[in-house]
């Protein structure tokens, strides 16, 4: 049973919730057999039935006593009462749906046959996964229902309102703690990793003696893996700063050609490994910007172009300026991106499924960070792509926005 569960659980991550959220129940039913099911969202004084096939009303009133039981740490003291409230005669399994420690709903499955202990354990795991999958899609509905309840005067006392305030405060506190934790861990990881990269470069320089071809190959692999991992850590650190709104621009007079050349030098091992030709058609452009973030934008886009290009192909980097804007284009002739994926390509953690993405290590944050860095410069980023024909990213940044 556990083997089947592990195989089926992976299918949860293939669901496009915007197109077919109820697919969740089909996968859950392939893991644990049940007859009816549902997801109930917790509002100030009622449960709102939004998804599933339970034969119950759309809105089920609940009293303060039952609401308190749901929010208590114990996982079982509300099950019997919920069964009574929903008027269910069969056996049920129920788990809380939570995000960042805040409960926003209940997942319920029902059948005549009693559920086993193994099924209860697997159901708990599935509920946790489903919470993470639907939290962004469904929390907005929960918050909307809470606001409507407040507007219509359904809440008769301030207790429910205080509960909402406490939940929202807890979300913000948990997000802050999470971002601080990620930032601290990232800093702690960067120091030893920089040492690994530095020592590998020292060994490559043959200061301590000649190396065999195999030793040189291994040391270069260590260096490239270290650089790749450092890039991932930097992405995690950047996204934590973006999420906590603590990221700022350090403005200076930026030589765009110098930034492009430095990024090409950093990525030279990956470029040479694939024997990719870099074609530069650039103008001498200087603009007021954050040099490090401009470099990061170029690094992310050129790194992606290399990653998804075929060996012995070419990548074109062009720059031009007009009265108001500096325009940077990075064009590859690689596998391209299907139109149906293009709207989501800048979403956090989103990665297009293809043969290359399964072999390449990535956080799925690079393009999210790139878009945010462009936005901080009051610019915009656009994408043009066709499968098997390549991809072009175009960045437009105001040349003189920060002057004066």
Secondary structure, DSSP 8 states (H G I E B T S, - for coil): -HHHHHHHHGGGGG--HHHHTTHHHHHHHHHS--SEEEEEEE-SSEEEEEEE--SS-SEEE--HHHHHHHHSS-SSTTHHHHHHHTT--SEEEEEEEEETTEEEEEEEEEESS---HHHHHHHHHHHHHHHHHHHHHHHHHHHHHHHHHHHTT---SHHHHHHHHHHHHHHHHHHHHHHHHHHHHHHHHHHHHHHHHHHHHHHHTTTT----HHHHHHHHHHHHHHHHHHHHHHHHHHHHHHHTT-----EEEEEHHHHHHHHHHHTHHHHHHTT-EEEEE----EEEEEHHHHHHHHHHHHHHHHHTS-TT-EEEEEEEE-SSEEEEEEEE-SS---HHHHTTTTSTT----STTTTTS---S-HHHHHHHHHHHTT-EEEEEEETTTEEEEEEEEESSTT--
